[in-house]
């Protein structure tokens, strides 16, 4: 097998590692590309290509994350990971096995960890690497890696997300939610929302966003009920799996993406609604809609005709 073939076969794994460490599709793709360049230019043949490439992409991702942390601390409003719609594995069984570790909730929990803790947790808890491999990847002793893993595991367990076990039930509830969303059906929405549900939006400083979370079934239902009629005829709401959890793509009539919505579902109710509106976080999915134009259209429709 040539180096190109070996790298291509391992690319889904490398992207999966980088995305979980970075929470960014574009940065993960850059890390994978840089890994290929280093592998291609390497004069030595590694004993294990998988271990070598995984170590390289991990080190690159740690370096990128350290610089990204500064930008995220200055970020305007809530920060969410770049949404992932497509399955990088092309293997439904493997994707289902790793689904919870790539959810928005899980990636946000990973933000609590230091870059080293995050890398060790991803390699050990998600992908099952052994400690000698992890030690090589992060350039720490095995003992240090075990301590990092214990700390990371403790932080993650404190807020570990739980989701509805039955995928079909989740999909059916999500479908009912988006039907009620389109219709602005307050009663239908309220019935599907947990009493303490919250909705949050990541617009950065480039898109509309909520100044603070909206909490409570009645408040969230009223917000959506007021918002939905403005979108009717202007924006399509297309249910879609987002980071292996129920969600939807909101797009204009030309198929350009306005926002991504992701739902956390537990105990037969929607617990959290997250919307990614920042256009910088949507560009990897395709053409992005002009939010200002759509907003102007929606407001124009509200004005009474003379």
C-alpha positions as CSV (number, residue, x, y, z in Angstrom):
1,X,0.0,0.0,0.0
2,X,1.4,3.4,-0.9
3,X,1.6,6.3,1.5
4,X,-1.3,8.0,-0.2
5,X,-3.5,4.9,0.1
6,X,-2.5,4.5,3.8
7,X,-3.3,8.1,4.6
8,X,-6.6,8.0,2.7
9,X,-7.7,4.9,4.7
10,X,-6.9,6.7,8.0
11,X,-8.1,10.1,7.1
12,X,-11.6,9.6,8.7
13,X,-9.9,8.7,12.0
14,X,-7.6,11.7,11.8
15,X,-10.4,14.1,11.1
16,X,-12.5,12.6,13.9
17,X,-9.6,13.1,16.4
18,X,-8.9,16.7,15.2
19,X,-12.6,17.7,15.2
20,X,-13.1,16.5,18.8
21,X,-10.0,18.3,20.0
22,X,-10.7,21.5,18.1
23,X,-14.5,21.7,17.7
24,X,-14.0,23.2,14.3
25,X,-14.5,21.5,10.9
26,X,-12.2,24.0,9.0
27,X,-9.4,23.8,11.6
28,X,-9.7,20.0,11.7
29,X,-9.4,19.8,8.0
30,X,-6.4,22.0,8.0
31,X,-4.8,19.9,10.8
32,X,-5.4,16.7,8.7
33,X,-3.9,18.4,5.6
34,X,-0.8,19.5,7.6
35,X,-0.5,15.9,8.9
36,X,-0.4,14.6,5.3
37,X,2.3,17.1,4.4
38,X,4.5,16.0,7.3
39,X,4.0,12.4,6.5
40,X,4.7,12.9,2.8
41,X,7.9,14.7,3.5
42,X,9.1,12.3,6.2
43,X,12.2,10.2,5.2
44,X,11.5,7.5,7.8
45,X,8.9,4.8,7.6
46,X,7.0,4.5,10.9
47,X,6.5,1.1,12.6
48,X,2.8,1.9,12.9
49,X,1.3,4.4,10.4
50,X,-1.9,4.7,12.4
51,X,0.0,5.6,15.6
52,X,2.4,8.0,13.8
53,X,-0.4,9.9,12.0
54,X,-2.6,10.0,15.0
55,X,0.3,11.4,17.1
56,X,1.0,14.1,14.4
57,X,-2.6,15.2,14.0
58,X,-3.0,15.3,17.8
59,X,0.1,17.5,18.3
60,X,-1.0,19.9,15.5
61,X,-4.5,20.1,17.0
62,X,-3.2,20.9,20.5
63,X,-1.1,23.7,19.1
64,X,-4.1,25.1,17.2
65,X,-6.3,24.8,20.2
66,X,-4.0,26.7,22.4
67,X,-4.1,29.7,20.1
68,X,-7.8,29.3,19.5
69,X,-8.5,29.5,23.2
70,X,-7.5,33.2,23.2
71,X,-9.9,34.0,20.4
72,X,-12.8,32.1,22.1
73,X,-12.3,34.0,25.3
74,X,-13.0,37.2,23.3
75,X,-15.9,35.7,21.4
76,X,-19.1,37.7,21.4
77,X,-22.0,35.7,22.9
78,X,-22.2,31.9,23.3
79,X,-19.6,29.9,21.4
80,X,-20.6,26.6,19.8
81,X,-18.6,24.2,17.7
82,X,-18.9,24.3,14.0
83,X,-21.8,22.0,13.1
84,X,-21.0,18.6,11.5
85,X,-23.7,17.3,9.1
86,X,-21.9,14.6,7.1
87,X,-20.6,11.3,8.4
88,X,-16.8,11.3,8.0
89,X,-16.6,7.5,8.4
90,X,-19.2,6.4,5.8
91,X,-19.7,3.5,8.3
92,X,-23.1,3.7,10.1
93,X,-22.1,1.2,12.8
94,X,-18.9,3.0,13.7
95,X,-20.6,6.4,13.5
96,X,-23.4,5.2,15.9
97,X,-20.8,4.0,18.3
98,X,-19.1,7.4,18.4
99,X,-22.2,9.5,18.1
100,X,-22.5,10.8,21.7
101,X,-18.8,11.9,21.7
102,X,-19.4,14.3,18.8
103,X,-22.7,15.9,20.0
104,X,-22.8,19.6,20.6
105,X,-23.2,19.0,24.3
106,X,-20.2,16.7,24.5
107,X,-18.0,19.1,22.6
108,X,-19.0,22.0,24.8
109,X,-18.1,19.9,27.8
110,X,-14.7,19.3,26.3
111,X,-14.2,23.0,26.2
112,X,-13.8,22.8,30.0
113,X,-10.6,20.8,29.7
114,X,-7.1,22.0,29.0
115,X,-5.7,21.2,25.5
116,X,-3.7,18.4,26.9
117,X,-6.6,17.0,29.0
118,X,-8.8,17.2,25.9
119,X,-6.4,15.4,23.7
120,X,-5.8,12.6,26.2
121,X,-9.5,12.2,26.8
122,X,-10.3,12.0,23.1
123,X,-7.5,9.5,22.4
124,X,-8.2,7.3,25.4
125,X,-12.0,7.5,26.1
126,X,-13.3,8.0,22.6
127,X,-10.8,6.0,20.4
128,X,-9.3,3.6,22.9
129,X,-5.6,4.3,22.3
130,X,-3.3,2.8,24.9
131,X,-1.2,4.9,27.2
132,X,2.1,4.3,25.5
133,X,0.6,5.6,22.2
134,X,-1.0,8.6,24.0
135,X,2.3,9.4,25.8
136,X,4.1,9.5,22.4
137,X,1.4,11.7,20.9
138,X,1.3,14.3,23.6
139,X,5.0,14.0,24.5
140,X,4.3,13.3,28.2
141,X,5.1,10.3,30.4
142,X,2.6,7.5,30.7
143,X,2.1,8.4,34.4
144,X,1.3,12.0,33.4
145,X,-1.1,10.9,30.8
146,X,-2.9,8.7,33.3
147,X,-3.3,11.7,35.6
148,X,-4.5,13.8,32.8
149,X,-7.1,11.2,31.9
150,X,-8.3,11.0,35.4
151,X,-8.8,14.8,35.7
152,X,-10.5,14.9,32.3
153,X,-12.8,12.0,33.1
154,X,-13.8,13.7,36.3
155,X,-14.6,17.0,34.6
156,X,-16.6,15.3,31.9
157,X,-18.6,13.1,34.3
158,X,-19.7,16.1,36.2
159,X,-21.8,17.3,33.3
160,X,-21.8,14.3,31.0
161,X,-24.7,14.7,28.5
162,X,-27.4,12.0,28.3
163,X,-29.6,11.4,25.4
164,X,-32.7,9.4,24.5
165,X,-31.5,5.9,23.9
166,X,-34.0,5.1,21.1
167,X,-33.0,6.9,18.0
168,X,-36.3,6.4,16.3
169,X,-38.1,8.0,19.2
170,X,-35.7,11.0,19.1
171,X,-36.3,11.4,15.4
172,X,-40.1,11.2,15.8
173,X,-40.1,13.8,18.6
174,X,-37.8,16.1,16.5
175,X,-40.1,15.8,13.5
176,X,-43.1,16.8,15.6
177,X,-41.1,19.7,17.0
178,X,-40.1,21.1,13.6
179,X,-43.7,20.6,12.3
180,X,-44.9,22.7,15.2
181,X,-42.0,25.2,14.6
182,X,-43.1,25.8,11.0
183,X,-46.7,26.3,12.0
184,X,-45.9,28.5,15.0
185,X,-48.1,26.1,17.1
186,X,-47.5,27.2,20.7
187,X,-49.5,24.4,22.3
188,X,-47.7,21.8,20.2
189,X,-44.3,23.3,21.0
190,X,-44.9,23.6,24.7
191,X,-46.0,19.9,24.9
192,X,-42.6,18.8,23.5
193,X,-40.4,21.1,25.6
194,X,-38.9,20.2,29.0
195,X,-40.1,22.6,31.8
196,X,-36.6,24.0,32.1
197,X,-35.7,23.9,28.4
198,X,-33.3,26.6,27.2
199,X,-32.5,28.0,23.8
200,X,-29.2,29.7,22.8
201,X,-27.8,31.1,19.6
202,X,-24.2,31.6,18.4
203,X,-24.0,34.5,16.1
204,X,-20.7,35.8,17.1
205,X,-20.6,39.5,16.1
206,X,-21.7,38.6,12.5
207,X,-25.2,37.3,12.9
208,X,-28.3,37.8,15.0
209,X,-28.1,36.1,18.3
210,X,-29.9,36.0,21.6
211,X,-28.4,38.4,24.2
212,X,-28.9,35.7,26.8
213,X,-30.5,32.2,27.0
214,X,-34.3,32.0,26.9
215,X,-35.3,29.5,29.6
216,X,-38.6,27.7,30.3
217,X,-41.1,25.9,28.1
218,X,-43.6,28.8,27.9
219,X,-40.9,31.4,27.1
220,X,-39.2,29.3,24.4
221,X,-42.5,28.4,22.8
222,X,-43.5,32.1,22.7
223,X,-40.2,33.0,21.1
224,X,-40.5,30.3,18.4
225,X,-44.2,31.0,17.9
226,X,-43.4,34.7,17.3
227,X,-40.3,33.9,15.1
228,X,-41.9,31.2,12.9
229,X,-44.4,33.3,11.0
230,X,-41.7,35.7,9.9
231,X,-39.8,32.8,8.3
232,X,-42.8,31.3,6.5
233,X,-42.3,31.5,2.7
234,X,-38.8,32.9,3.1
235,X,-36.9,30.2,5.0
236,X,-37.2,26.4,4.7
237,X,-36.7,24.3,7.9
238,X,-35.2,20.9,6.8
239,X,-34.8,18.3,9.6
240,X,-31.3,16.9,9.5
241,X,-29.0,15.1,11.9
242,X,-26.5,17.6,13.4
243,X,-23.5,16.2,15.1
244,X,-25.3,12.8,15.3
245,X,-28.2,14.4,17.2
246,X,-31.6,15.6,15.9
247,X,-31.5,19.0,14.3
248,X,-32.4,21.0,11.2
249,X,-30.9,23.2,8.5
250,X,-32.6,26.5,7.9
251,X,-32.1,27.8,4.3
252,X,-33.5,30.4,2.0
253,X,-35.3,29.7,-1.3
254,X,-32.0,29.4,-3.2
255,X,-30.7,26.7,-0.8
256,X,-28.3,28.9,1.0
257,X,-27.8,28.2,4.7
258,X,-29.1,30.7,7.3
259,X,-28.7,28.6,10.4
260,X,-28.2,25.2,11.9
261,X,-30.4,24.0,14.9
262,X,-29.4,21.1,17.2
263,X,-31.7,19.5,19.8
264,X,-30.8,17.7,23.0
265,X,-33.6,15.2,23.8
266,X,-34.0,13.3,27.1
267,X,-37.0,11.7,28.8
268,X,-39.2,12.4,25.8
269,X,-38.7,16.1,25.9
270,X,-36.4,18.7,24.3
271,X,-33.9,19.9,26.9
272,X,-31.8,22.3,24.9
273,X,-32.1,24.1,21.5
274,X,-28.9,25.4,20.0
275,X,-28.7,27.6,16.9
276,X,-25.5,28.3,15.0
277,X,-26.0,31.5,13.0
278,X,-22.5,32.9,12.7
279,X,-21.8,32.7,8.9
280,X,-18.1,31.9,9.5
281,X,-19.2,28.6,11.1
282,X,-21.5,27.7,8.3
283,X,-19.3,28.3,5.2
284,X,-17.9,24.7,5.2
285,X,-21.5,23.5,4.6
286,X,-22.1,25.5,1.4
287,X,-23.3,28.9,0.3
288,X,-24.5,31.0,3.2
289,X,-27.7,33.1,3.1
290,X,-27.7,36.9,3.6
291,X,-29.3,37.1,7.1
292,X,-29.7,40.9,6.8
293,X,-31.6,40.6,3.6
294,X,-33.9,37.9,4.9
295,X,-34.5,39.9,8.1
296,X,-35.4,42.9,6.0
297,X,-37.9,40.8,3.9
298,X,-39.4,39.4,7.1
299,X,-39.9,42.9,8.6
300,X,-41.3,44.2,5.4
301,X,-44.0,41.5,5.5
302,X,-45.0,42.6,9.0
303,X,-45.6,46.2,8.0
304,X,-49.3,46.9,7.4
305,X,-50.1,47.7,3.8
306,X,-51.1,51.3,3.0
